[in-house]
Amino acid sequence: MRQWVLTVPHGLRAKLAFDPKLTTLVSRGFVAAASQWLRRRARRLGIRGKLKTGGVTVIQRFNSALDTSVHFHTLMIDGVCGCPHRPSTERMWPEGSGSVTSFQASSPVE
């Protein structure tokens, strides 16, 4: 498992705090971008087939100072799952590598 965290600009945080549809849209876009990034990385490593990812997201609404600060914590499988007839998970990083990776995705929200 690997944790992915999405923080957003301050102006968007206030909107997310009061608009559940926007919060859902941003959360889904974040998970979709992370999943797409994992599948692309797997394909570059030669892993083929219908690649799936999985995870769970928790929306944190406050920071440690109890300010409104909506951000997203997602725990995702550290790799991809391949063919359903032969279940397996392909790891894409050495275990315990502690690597920090960033990616940029086009935002579904302006």
Order of alpha helices (4+ residues) and beta strands (2+ residues): beta-alpha-alpha-beta-beta-beta-beta
